[in-house]
Amino acid sequence: MYKQILTLLVSSVLLACAASPESDSIARQPIDRSTSDCISEGTIRDYNVLDDANLIVTASVKRHYHVTLSRPAFGLRSTWQIGFSSTTGRICAGFSEIIVDDSLYRDAIRIQSIRRLTPEEMNDLLIRFGKKEPEIELDPVPEPVDGAEVEELD
């Protein structure tokens, strides 16, 4: 009987540890709402996953937004679709969540920040996350100059 109680106690402790958040520092990062943009939910057309916590969302009229999540989303890179959860119809940092559902695991992650991108910023993000190769500029070949020969010393 004591063995069963001990087993139940150990199982409960392990389950409690497994259910606790990964890291309070990740989940409780401050949100600067003064510099954060919002996206109207109905205008979202496409998304491009950069890594487990960053993506580029495309809204109508070719507006691109860098969306940062409050923690990494397991399965974000491999899922076929994602969803957004908002009570107002506007996706805003701190109030909205991204829903990742890969049929085996469903997760809701709070959005940390949303920032509208210029074309240059979008290009830089794609290069930084390895989604695009940087454009290589070739240096011009130097032309020979008269009188620039090397003088040998004895």
C-alpha positions as CSV (number, residue, x, y, z in Angstrom):
1,M,0.0,0.0,0.0
2,Y,2.9,2.4,0.8
3,K,4.5,1.6,-2.5
4,Q,1.3,2.7,-4.4
5,I,1.0,5.9,-2.4
6,L,4.7,6.7,-3.0
7,T,4.2,6.0,-6.7
8,L,1.1,8.3,-6.8
9,L,3.0,11.0,-5.0
10,V,6.1,10.9,-7.3
11,S,3.8,10.8,-10.4
12,S,1.9,13.9,-9.1
13,V,5.2,15.8,-8.5
14,L,6.5,14.9,-12.0
15,L,3.2,15.9,-13.6
16,A,3.2,19.3,-11.8
17,C,6.8,20.0,-13.0
18,A,5.9,19.1,-16.6
19,A,2.9,21.4,-16.6
20,S,4.8,24.4,-15.3
21,P,5.7,27.1,-17.9
22,E,9.0,26.8,-19.7
23,S,10.5,30.1,-18.4
24,D,8.8,33.0,-16.7
25,S,11.4,35.3,-18.2
26,I,10.3,34.4,-21.7
27,A,6.6,34.4,-21.1
28,R,6.6,37.8,-19.2
29,Q,8.7,40.0,-21.5
30,P,7.4,43.6,-21.5
31,I,5.3,44.7,-24.4
32,D,5.8,48.2,-25.8
33,R,2.3,49.0,-27.2
34,S,3.3,52.5,-28.1
35,T,5.4,51.3,-31.0
36,S,3.5,48.2,-31.9
37,D,1.3,48.1,-35.0
38,C,-2.0,46.2,-35.3
39,I,-3.4,44.2,-38.3
40,S,-7.0,44.0,-39.2
41,E,-7.9,40.2,-39.0
42,G,-9.8,40.3,-42.3
43,T,-6.9,41.7,-44.3
44,I,-4.4,38.9,-43.6
45,R,-3.5,37.1,-46.8
46,D,-0.3,35.1,-46.2
47,Y,2.6,34.4,-43.8
48,N,6.2,33.4,-44.0
49,V,7.8,31.6,-41.0
50,L,11.3,32.9,-40.2
51,D,11.9,30.7,-37.1
52,D,9.9,29.3,-34.1
53,A,9.1,32.8,-32.7
54,N,9.2,35.1,-35.7
55,L,7.1,35.4,-38.9
56,I,6.3,37.9,-41.6
57,V,2.5,38.4,-42.1
58,T,1.2,39.9,-45.4
59,A,-1.9,41.9,-45.3
60,S,-3.9,43.4,-48.1
61,V,-2.2,46.1,-50.3
62,K,1.1,44.3,-49.9
63,R,1.6,45.4,-46.3
64,H,4.2,43.3,-44.5
65,Y,4.5,43.0,-40.7
66,H,7.2,41.4,-38.5
67,V,5.3,39.4,-35.8
68,T,7.3,38.3,-32.8
69,L,5.8,35.7,-30.4
70,S,6.3,35.7,-26.6
71,R,7.8,32.2,-26.7
72,P,8.8,29.7,-29.4
73,A,5.9,27.9,-31.0
74,F,6.5,24.1,-31.3
75,G,5.4,23.0,-34.8
76,L,5.2,26.5,-36.4
77,R,7.6,25.6,-39.1
78,S,5.9,22.4,-40.1
79,T,2.2,23.3,-39.8
80,W,0.2,24.0,-42.9
81,Q,-1.9,26.7,-41.4
82,I,-2.0,29.0,-38.4
83,G,-4.8,31.1,-37.0
84,F,-5.1,34.3,-35.1
85,S,-7.3,34.9,-32.0
86,S,-8.6,38.3,-31.2
87,T,-11.7,39.5,-29.5
88,T,-11.8,42.8,-31.4
89,G,-11.0,41.7,-35.0
90,R,-7.7,43.5,-34.8
91,I,-4.5,41.6,-34.2
92,C,-2.4,43.6,-31.7
93,A,0.6,42.8,-29.5
94,G,-0.2,41.7,-26.0
95,F,-3.9,41.2,-26.7
96,S,-3.9,38.7,-29.5
97,E,-2.6,35.1,-29.9
98,I,-1.4,33.0,-32.7
99,I,-3.0,29.5,-32.9
100,V,-0.7,26.7,-34.1
101,D,-2.6,23.4,-34.8
102,D,-0.7,20.6,-36.4
103,S,-3.4,18.0,-35.8
104,L,-1.3,16.4,-33.0
105,Y,-0.8,19.5,-30.9
106,R,-2.7,22.7,-30.5
107,D,-1.1,25.7,-28.9
108,A,-2.0,29.4,-28.4
109,I,0.9,31.8,-28.1
110,R,0.7,35.5,-27.1
111,I,2.0,37.9,-29.7
112,Q,4.9,39.9,-28.3
113,S,5.2,42.6,-31.0
114,I,4.0,43.6,-34.5
115,R,5.9,46.0,-36.6
116,R,5.1,47.2,-40.2
117,L,8.1,46.6,-42.5
118,T,9.5,48.7,-45.3
119,P,10.7,46.7,-48.4
120,E,14.3,47.1,-47.2
121,E,13.5,45.9,-43.7
122,M,11.7,42.9,-45.1
123,N,14.7,42.1,-47.3
124,D,17.1,42.4,-44.4
125,L,14.9,40.1,-42.2
126,L,14.7,37.4,-44.9
127,I,18.5,37.6,-45.3
128,R,19.1,37.5,-41.5
129,F,16.9,34.4,-41.0
130,G,18.5,32.6,-44.0
131,K,15.3,32.7,-46.2
132,K,17.0,34.7,-48.9
133,E,20.6,35.0,-50.2
134,P,22.2,38.4,-50.0
135,E,22.8,40.2,-53.3
136,I,26.5,40.0,-54.0
137,E,28.1,43.1,-55.3
138,L,31.3,42.5,-57.2
139,D,34.2,44.9,-56.6
140,P,35.5,46.4,-59.8
141,V,38.8,45.0,-61.0
142,P,41.6,47.5,-60.3
143,E,43.3,48.8,-63.4
144,P,47.1,48.9,-63.6
145,V,48.6,52.3,-63.0
146,D,51.8,53.5,-64.7
147,G,54.6,54.2,-62.3
148,A,53.3,51.9,-59.6
149,E,55.9,49.3,-60.1
150,V,57.6,47.7,-57.1
151,E,61.2,48.9,-56.6
152,E,63.5,46.2,-55.3
153,L,66.1,47.2,-52.7
154,D,69.5,45.6,-52.4
